[in-house]
């Protein structure tokens, strides 16, 4: 790739990234009063984190079945409100056992 083209791409990427972060600060100066918008914004970080990590969790073992077994086990233990250590240990154990079946 030519060096000039690289710097053009870099400048466009930097500009877009800056605009995405600067426009909300410039346009929304007051507090958000709408309940729907506040609840939507409250859940955005969790949704983004789940969307980024979920595919990696499924395919983390290199095979589909152990990944799904570990995910289902983790969801079950977290639904039962177990500790983070218990959820992680149970998920790892389930994926380990499923990899041998």
N, C-alpha and C positions, 0 to 999 in steps of 0.2 A: 504494500500500500504506500502511496506517495505521502511524504511528510506533510505537504500542504493539505491533502485530503483528510489526514488524521487530525490536524488542528481545526479544520472546519467542523468535523464531526464532534470533536471535543468541545468546541465553543457552543454548538447547537445543544448538546447534551447538558452543558453547564447552564445555559440560558433556560432551557425547559425545566430543569430541576429547581433553579432559583425562582422561576415564576410560580411553580406549583406551591412553593413554600411561602413566597412573599405576597401573593395575591390575597389569600385569606386574611393575613395580618393587615393589609392595606384597606380591604373592603369591609371587613367586619370589625368595627372598633368597639361596639358595645357588647354587653353580655347577650348570650343566646337565651331567649325567653320561651321559645317554642318547646313544649315537652317532647314532641316527636323527634325534633332535630337533636335535642340534648340526649335522648335515649339512643338515637342512632349513632351519634358521635361517641357515646360511652362504649358501645359494643364494637366499634370499628377495629381497635387494636387486637381484640380477641379473635375476631373473624380473620384478620390478615395473618395473625400468627398461626391459626389453625390451617388456613389455606396453604401456607408455606411449609408447615411441618408434616401435615398429614400424608402426602405422597411419600415423603422420605421415611416415615415410620412404617408404612406398608412394605416398601421395598428395601428396608434396611438389612435384611438377612440375605438378600440375593435371591430368595425364593418367595413366592406369593403366600403359600399356606402358613408358614411360621410367622410371617409378618401380620397376617390377618388374625391368627390365634393370639399373638401378643397384643394386638390392638383391641380385640374384643375383651381379653382379660383385663387390660388396663381400663377400658371403659366401665366394665363391671365393678372393679374395685374402687374406682373413683366415684361411681354412682353410689356405692355403699359408704362413701365418705371415709375411706381408709387414708392413712398418711401417705405422703409422697414417696417415702422410702418403700412402703408396702406395695404401692401400685407399681413402682418401677421394678422391684424384685419379682413380683408376681408376673408381670409382663415379660420380663427376661426369661423367667423359668418356663412360662408357657411357650414362648418362641423356641427355646432350647429343646423342650420335650417334643414339640411339633416337628422340629427339624429331623428328628430321628424316626418319626412315624412314616 
